[in-house]
């Protein structure tokens, strides 16, 4: 009988060992999975940061080119004429007013249209109340 009890003890201790081993493997896999996820997140952030750096480098190159053009008198003259409506000494400025009038007329028409829509909506609401 002593041999039978020893066999049971060996089987029990082997089962216990397997159980502890399985638990340790599960814990290890959990830790490993969490670390892999952190690495994945960091890689995504690095890619986004790299993309942003490339965009900013393009913007910087454009600004550098603009800065170099600002030393060119012809470019400065062009900016002054287009953006600030400057003219040379003996030039006569010509302003086209039709575009502004047309825009004002169109905006006035849209305002009248909006007012009519509001009135119609109010009338419809009153009709619904009466019904």
matplotlib code that plots the C-alpha trace (Angstrom):
import matplotlib.pyplot as plt

x = [0.0, 2.8, 3.8, 0.2, 0.2, 3.5, 2.2, -0.9, 1.4, 3.6, 0.6, -0.8, 2.5, 2.8, -0.7, 0.1, 3.3, 1.3, -1.3, 1.4, 3.2, -0.1, -0.8, 2.7, 2.4, -1.0, 0.5, 3.5, 1.3, -0.8, 2.2, 3.7, 0.4, 0.1, 3.7, 3.1, 0.0, 2.1, 4.7, 1.9, 0.6, 4.0, 4.7, 1.4, 2.3, 5.7, 4.2, 1.8, 4.6, 6.7, 3.9, 3.4, 7.2, 7.1, 4.1, 5.9, 9.0, 7.0, 5.5, 8.9, 10.2, 7.3, 7.9, 11.7, 10.9, 8.4, 11.1, 13.6, 11.0, 10.4, 13.9, 12.8, 11.5, 9.2, 7.5, 7.1, 5.5, 3.1, 2.0, 1.5, -0.6, -2.7, -3.1, -3.1, -4.2, -1.1, -0.4, 2.7, 3.0, 1.5, -0.9, -4.6, -6.3, -9.3, -11.8, -14.5, -17.6, -20.1, -18.9, -19.6, -23.0, -23.9, -22.9, -24.9, -27.9, -27.5, -27.2, -30.2, -32.2, -31.2, -32.2, -35.6, -35.9, -35.0, -37.6, -40.3, -39.4, -39.7, -43.1, -44.3, -43.0, -44.9, -48.1, -47.8, -47.4, -50.5, -52.5, -51.5, -52.6, -56.0, -56.5]
y = [0.0, 2.3, 2.2, 3.0, 6.1, 7.2, 6.9, 9.1, 11.7, 11.8, 12.2, 14.9, 16.8, 16.4, 17.8, 20.7, 21.4, 21.5, 23.8, 26.2, 26.0, 26.8, 29.7, 31.1, 30.8, 32.6, 35.4, 35.6, 35.8, 38.5, 40.6, 40.0, 41.0, 44.2, 45.1, 44.4, 46.6, 49.4, 49.0, 49.1, 52.4, 53.9, 53.0, 54.6, 57.8, 57.8, 57.4, 60.3, 62.4, 61.7, 62.6, 65.9, 66.6, 66.1, 68.5, 71.1, 70.7, 71.4, 74.5, 75.6, 75.2, 77.3, 80.0, 80.1, 80.5, 83.3, 84.9, 84.8, 86.3, 89.2, 90.5, 90.8, 94.3, 93.0, 90.6, 93.3, 95.5, 92.7, 92.1, 95.9, 96.2, 93.1, 93.0, 96.7, 98.4, 100.5, 102.4, 104.1, 107.9, 108.7, 105.8, 106.1, 103.4, 101.7, 100.1, 97.9, 98.6, 96.4, 93.3, 94.9, 96.1, 92.7, 91.1, 93.5, 93.0, 89.2, 89.3, 91.6, 89.1, 86.3, 88.4, 89.0, 85.3, 84.4, 86.8, 85.3, 81.8, 83.0, 84.5, 81.3, 79.2, 81.5, 81.3, 77.5, 77.2, 79.4, 77.2, 74.1, 75.7, 76.6, 73.0]
z = [0.0, 0.6, -3.0, -4.0, -1.7, -3.1, -6.7, -5.7, -4.1, -7.2, -9.5, -7.2, -7.0, -10.8, -11.2, -8.9, -10.8, -14.1, -12.6, -11.3, -14.7, -16.6, -14.3, -14.8, -18.6, -18.5, -16.4, -18.7, -21.8, -20.2, -19.4, -22.9, -24.6, -22.6, -23.5, -27.2, -27.1, -25.6, -28.3, -30.9, -29.5, -29.3, -33.0, -34.0, -32.2, -33.8, -37.2, -36.6, -35.2, -38.3, -40.6, -38.7, -38.9, -42.7, -43.0, -40.9, -43.0, -46.1, -44.4, -43.4, -46.9, -48.2, -45.7, -46.5, -50.2, -49.3, -47.1, -50.0, -52.4, -50.0, -51.0, -54.6, -55.3, -58.1, -55.7, -53.1, -55.7, -56.8, -53.1, -52.6, -55.7, -55.2, -51.4, -50.5, -53.8, -54.0, -57.3, -58.6, -58.6, -62.0, -62.3, -62.0, -60.0, -61.5, -59.2, -60.6, -58.6, -60.5, -58.6, -55.3, -56.4, -57.8, -54.5, -52.5, -54.8, -54.6, -50.8, -50.7, -52.8, -50.5, -47.5, -49.0, -49.9, -46.3, -44.9, -47.2, -46.0, -42.4, -43.0, -44.8, -41.9, -39.4, -41.5, -41.7, -38.0, -37.4, -39.8, -37.9, -34.6, -36.1, -37.4]

ax = plt.figure().add_subplot(projection="3d")
ax.plot(x, y, z, "-o")
ax.set_aspect("equal")
plt.show()
